[in-house]
Amino acid sequence: MTTRKWQRLILVFFIASLGNCTKNSSNPPADAGANNTSTPNSGGGNSLNANNPSANSPTTPDPTAGIADSSGDVADPALAWLNITGSQDCVVDSQYPYPGAFSCLPTAKPTACTASAWSQLQALPAGQALISCIDQGTATACMLTTNSSSGNISCLPASQPKACVAAAWNKLQDQNLGFSTCIDPAVITACATGTLAPDPTTGGGTYPCLPATQPTACTAANWTLINASDLFYLCY
């Protein structure tokens, strides 16, 4: 073999050995990075923080956030009486303008009502005090019964009846009691010409309701009046 061929072979082996050295230096040992505490996130997001495990936990919403009164007390001033222990043993359901219309304070303390709760209820300031119950005598003397889309309920006549005392009449004007002004039966007959089937839960007869258009026998003034009243609503 000539000298030139030996030189070429030596050069080939030299270049090949350089290539192997380069490959080996680019591959770290198998245990390289074993102390790396970061765990890649396959979802492409940020990696988990191994040094602060709490940072990896999802944030839990505060269940009390947005609650105005975390003590559990009723915040509405009109219902402040509910915050008095035992208060519900001291009140009864009003029978006017219809049974169960609202809770009211009877004239005499009920047997189940404690003296403490009763005195606290009596001492509630204006705006928080319970409405006194309307007794049967006042109801009979000052109110009438009318037919409505909700059945027969108590209503206030347009003017004070002679048998109704001024103190009772003035009290009944309180908007919180929810009494509606009575409508003349003739107006009801002319304007509330529709009928509603009885409530299946309570039974009873059919109730008058308002048709979609003004009946011929109903004047414009009376049609406006009966539509403005909460005693009647549209037939369905």
Secondary structure, DSSP 8 states (H G I E B T S, - for coil): --HHHHHHHHHHHHHHHHHHHHHHHHS--TTTTTT---B--TTSS--B-TT-GGGGS-----TTTT-S-TT-----GGGGGGGSTTGGGT-EE--SSSTTSSEEB-SS--TTS-HHHHHHHHT--TTTS--B---HHHHHHH-EEEEETTEEEEEE-SS--TTS-HHHHHHHT-GGG--EE---HHHHHHH--EEE--BTTTB---EEEB-SS--TTS-HHHHHHHHHSTT--B--
